[in-house]
């Protein structure tokens, strides 16, 4: 369709209005918090359209005018160039081509070098066992705590851009659509902990520490591995859908304001919201972890006992279609202080339990 500007904006407003009317179901909110927040929730298909289109007609006309002017100036320069070119000698043309070729080659080389540097730049460190482990800068926690007293910790995952403060508020839906400055942001702009969880040092933690984050850009299969600039919050958590990534990055760093802690992954799964995995203090932890393992797309050679404490990371997904009552979840157990963070054997779970919709 070739919409003009006004028609396009009318179409988008109608489209967004329909999506806003649909919203998110109460069931979908269960994995993003245990209460329905007071603010309206928009469908995760609706992004901030100002990132993609202008909302100002005069601005659009100005851009169009500038483009017309530029086109005319370019045309004029082309004509002048042709007249001058007809007077130039063949040797000058050859020299110009040679120079252009060298410049192009130089740019390509520079581009490859830049790409190589970007690829090799990873937000993780390899420990003495050859395992990727992300190190958290404790000063970041302190700085965010001064800025926002709701700060309870920090999460960082190797070879992703997940490197965020974690906040918590008694109203479970508070940060669903707010940033770290507590300002309302459509679609949210923070990573937050379940309101019922307790924090401090490891002895103060709930049996199950639950942390939520949005995923607007890496929801659909095939999920991506990599640092797409649009990925925010828990979008790159979806990299754990790939077995090689899971093998190479078996630990999550989640530290509180009181203590640095590392967590060993034991389950990666997709689920419907009927599986109540967001119980902060389950009566029987092994019942919860055994169910998580049965749903895990990979088998991790990690033992979890009733005396362990676990970390649950939950985000949205659309791997099973457009329905909003599906989640992508990663569970990890707390490692003892000073424990050796070694490689973990990971294999495909050939008969994992799939979500039931």
C-alpha positions, 0 to 999 in steps of 0.5 A: 500500500502507498499511504500518504502521510495523513492516511498512514497516521490514521491507519496507525492510530486505528491499529494502536487503538485496537491493540490497546482495547485488547490489552493484556489478560489478567492471566498474562499479568500473573508472571509479571507480578501477582496483582493487576497494576493500576496503570493501563497495560498495552499489548507487547506488540505496541511499541513507541511508534515515535521511534519509527515515524514522525508524529508532526506533519509540519516536520514531515513536510519540512523533511520532504522539502529538504529532500526536494532541495537536496535532490535539486542540488544533487542534480545540479552538481551532477550536470556540472560534473558531467560538463567538467568530466567531458573536458578531463583527460582519460588519464585523470579519469583512470587516476580517479577510479584508482583512487576511488578503488583504494578508498573503497578497499580501505573502507571495507578493511576498516569496516571488517576491523570494526566488525571484528572488534565489536564481535570480540567485545564481550561483557564477560570474563573467563575464569580459571576453569574456562567458564564465562562468568560475568563480574558485577561492578558493585559501585553500580548498585550503590549508585543506583541505590542513591538514585532509587531507594527501591534498589535491591540488587543487580543482575548480569549475564555473560555474553548478553547486554543484560546488566541491570539494577533490580528494583522492588516495590510493595505493589507488584505491578508498579515497575511493569510500566516504570523506569528506574526514576519511577517515571511512567514509561509505556512498556516498562524500562526496568528489571524488577523483583517479585514484591513478596521476595526478601533480600539482604545477604544469602541467608535473608533470601527467599527460597525462590527469588523471582525477577521479571523483565520485559522482552519486546524484540526477541520473542519469536522463534528463531530467537537470536543470539547477539547484541541487537541495539534494540534489545532491552531488559530480558530480550537477550535471555532468549539466547538460552533457547540455543544449547551452545549458548546454554553450555557456554554460559551456565552461570548468572550473576545476581548480587544484592546490596549486601553480597555478591552471588553466583547462580548455576542454571538447572532449567530453561523452559517455556510454560503456560501460566498454569504452572505456578513457578512464582511461589517465593517460599514453596512448601516443597522446593523439590516439587517445584524444581523437579517440575521445572526440570521436566519442562526444561528444553535442556538437561543440565547436570546440576543437582538441586536439593530442598536445602538450596535457594533458587533464582527464577528469571521470567519474561514474555515470549511468543514462541507458541504464537500470539497468545499472551499467557506464555512465558520463557523461564530460567531457573538457577541455584545459588552457589556456595560462597567461594565455590568453584564455577566449573563447566556444566554438562548440558544436553537436549531433553528429548521428552520435555513437557511442553506448555498446554494451551 
